[in-house]
Amino acid sequence: MSASNLDELAEQIKVWGREMGFQQLGITDIDLSQQETQLQAWLDKGYHGDMGWMADHGNMRSRPDELVPGTIRVISARMDYLPGDTQQIQVLKNPEQAYVSRYSLGRDYHKLIRKRLSKLAKMIEEAAQQIPNLEQDISQRAFVDSAPVMERALAAKAGLGWVGKHTLVLNAKAGSWFFLGEIYTNLPLPVDNNPQENQCGECTACLKVCPTDAFTGPYELDARRCISYLTIEYDGVIPEEFREPMGNRVFGCDDCQAICPWNKYASPSEESDFSPRHDLDKAPLLELFNWGEEEFLKKTEGSPIRRIGYQRWLRNLSIGLGNAPYSEVIIEALKARQGMADEVLTEHLDWALKQQQMQKDNPRWRRKRKIKQ
C-alpha cells in the first residue's frame, strides 16, 4: 500500500465529507493517554453525577482500539447546527417563554449524522479496496455521541479546534455551535498535524455567566450543577438551590456558548432538519406545559427532547412557570397537574405554586432576586 495512495484517499475523504454537508474533517491517531488521566481525575471527583455510563466500559473511551479492535486512526467531522436568528437573549429575558437549547430545536442529529458518516465509511472502504497491494480486511465504524468515545479530545487532535474553558470544542472560524461525529478505522491514513492553538486567552466570560456556577475552574465542569445535566440527564428532584437560577431554561442551557466571543464567527446551519419545529425557539412556557402526553409524543417525534419523557418535561416546565411572573392562569394550570403527577413532578409543582404565591403576596420580591440572565 503506497503512501501516495493513502494521501490521496485522505484528501478525497475530506472532499466527500464536505459534499455531504460537513464543514470540516480531520484525521488523527488514537493516543489519548493524557486525556485518559484527566478523565479519570474528573470521574474520581464525582463530577459526572448520575451519568454512570461515563465511568462504564473501562478504558474503552480513551482507548479506541479497545472499543473497536484494530483501530489506528479516527476521522473526526463537525457539522454546524445553529439555525438562523433564534433570538436567544430575547427569549432568556422573557420569563414567560421557554428556552430550549439550540441544538434540540429541530430533528435529532444522531440519525442524520450517523447515516452520513456510515455512507462516508462505505465510500472509504470501496476506495481503499482499489488500492494496489492492500492486504488487510477493512474495519470501520461510525459514531455520533452514541458510544464511549472522547469526541472532543479526538476533534482537537484532528485539528477541528481546541477545547475551550467551557469544555466544548472551539474553532477560530466557526465558534462552537456544531455537532461532532467520528469514524474509527484500521486504515493507516496520514494524520493531520495542524492542531489549533488554544485562543481562550485571559477570557473567562463563559465561566462567569453560568447561572448555577457549574464550572469549578477553567476547563472543568461539575455536571451536577449544570442546567443541561439537570434538565436532560438527571431524572430526580432538582435541588432547590438551582431552580431559581434556571429561570426559563427548560431543556438544556447555552449561556456559556452564547457569550463566547468566538461565536461571532459561527455560521447559520444550512441543514433544514436543524430548523426549529413547532415554534420551540419562542414557545410560551404555559403552552408547552399544557401539552397532553399524546401531543408531547407527537410533537417531539424525531426530536432529542423526547428522550427525557413526559413527566420530566413537565418537571422542567414547572420550574420555568414557578419563575414566571405571577398569573392566576399559571396557578390553575399547575394545580390541574397535581392529580396526575408522579412523586418527582409533584415536588416541583408544589414548589412552583409556592413561588407564584410569593409573587402574589409581594410583587417586588422577584426584582430583588439575583439571577444571571
Beta strands, then each sheet from edge to edge (+ up, - down):
strand 1: 24-28
strand 2: 73-80
strand 3: 99-100
strand 4: 140-143
strand 5: 162-163
strand 6: 169-170
strand 7: 178-185
strand 8: 215-217
strand 9: 220-221
strand 10: 249-251
sheet 1: 1+ 2- 7+ 4-
sheet 2: 3+ 10+
sheet 3: 5+ 6-
sheet 4: 8+ 9-
end
